[in-house]
Amino acid sequence: MKILILGAGQVGSTVAENLVGESNDITVVDLDGEKLRQLQDRLDLRTLTGSASHPSTLEEAGIADTDMLLAVTQSDEVNLVACKLAASLYNTPTRIARIRATDYLSRETVFSKENFSVDFSICPEQILTDYIAKLIEFPEALQVLEFAEGKVSLVAVRAFNGGLLVGKPLSYLRTHMPHVQTRVAAIFRRDRAIIPEGSTIVQDGDEIFFIASTDHIRRVLKEMRRMDKPIERVMIVGGGNIGRRLARALERAYQVKIIEFNKKVCQKLAGELTNTLVLNGDGTDEKLMQQESISDVDVFCALTNDDENNIMSALLAKQGGARKVLALINRSAYVDLVQGGKIDIALSPAQVTIGSLLAYVRQGDVVAVHSLRRGAAEALELVVHGDRESSHVVGRRIGEVDLPRGATIGALVRGDEVLMGHHDTVIEAEDHVIVFVTEKRMVKKVEKLFQVRLGFF
């Protein structure tokens, strides 16, 4: 597939990194030549310095025979104009735009064919806000991801001494909770993937991904990681797009405080938020933390635009007694360094966002894609088509499907029914199948396996 990416920022570069190794022809356009040089040094792709909304730049980048346009610059207006030009002048088949302003997002007609011709819009800030809100709703989890319109959830937890499964085989889970439909999709032990089997013994520190009907998630989490008390108090450092959105999403259900360094931003926040305490101060000020009773905070979220400040404030919060701390970190090298240490969760905005874009690039009928473990693994939701003659999976038991090593079918959704992916479960046409892939290089093989043979349609 020939893909043109406009914008070499965090989102654009992460998308390029994920797609370039999958036999795609990638071109990236940006005004910043230095960013492009750094990207080209790391990846096998083409770059072009220029304005993403100028027809001459788009033509030089090869828009005439491009299959997909990803307009993910920092400017909503540039992204919208680029999509309109791609549709009107070059008839580009698929056009995706990054949109941040709620004024655009709240008016769907803006994206129609008659206006800016955007097939799909993404708002990374809102995706990230929803993601963090889920982590606060389920504080025992490292990741919470939904599939099949919310019917199924995939949740990651870290096993600990004294927990339900440590020292026991996975088969114990079914014995202990016979009435709860759940299945372990994968285990990561010291960054190495382990294929889960009934006889697999769970060890302290294992990162366990289990899948279950969303209705059963809370019960399974309570068994896996017991929390001392429910979440009541949330403190946010950073009143930018993400911090403001998160405070607005949480303030009705929790006691929320937000710390922002800029006085003008504080005044704006105070006018927009109705039940949040807005404080003007520095999130790395230890005295301020103590004055605001950091030891009583259940979840601390460092969400400024500065990675170093986020790391420092999260470490101070943890040292001060906050129960769970999250830090927003753009640089992937930093994420790998701090994840799993004193900082409970290091969030990479680009990795959280990437799944929304990948679902449009993947081959076959892929409904949803979620990036896992900082991009090392993926979970996909695929819709199965065909019959036993035209498909490699329809009419077959899961145990008969020739899945590549490292791929696991976690669950199936058939209408409103959620079925766990056991070896004797039979796959039917139009099932939504949730597949966990521990190594990204296996994704193409999984996609090919689920495609119908030519001639079916």
Secondary structure, DSSP 8 states (H G I E B T S, - for coil): -EEEEE--SHHHHHHHHHHHTTT-EEEEEES-HHHHHHHHHHSS-EEEES-TT-HHHHHHTTGGG-SEEEE-SS-HHHHHHHHHHHHHHH--SEEEEE---HHHHT-GGGGSTTTT--SEEE-HHHHHHHHHHHHHHSTT-SEEEEEGGGTEEEEEEE--TTSSSBTSBTHHHHHH-TTS-EEEEEEEETTEEE---TT-BB-TT-EEEEEEEGGGHHHHHHHHS--SS---EEEEE--SHHHHHHHHHHTTTSEEEEEES-HHHHHHHHHH-SSEEEEES-TT-HHHHHHTTGGG-SEEEE-SS-HHHHHHHHHHHHHHT-SEEEEE---HHHHHHHBTTTBSEEE-HHHHHHHHHHHHHSSSSEEEEEEETTTTEEEEEEE--S-TTT-SSTTSBGGGS---TTEEEEEEEETTEEEE--TT-B--TT-EEEEEESSGGGHHHHHHHHS--TT--
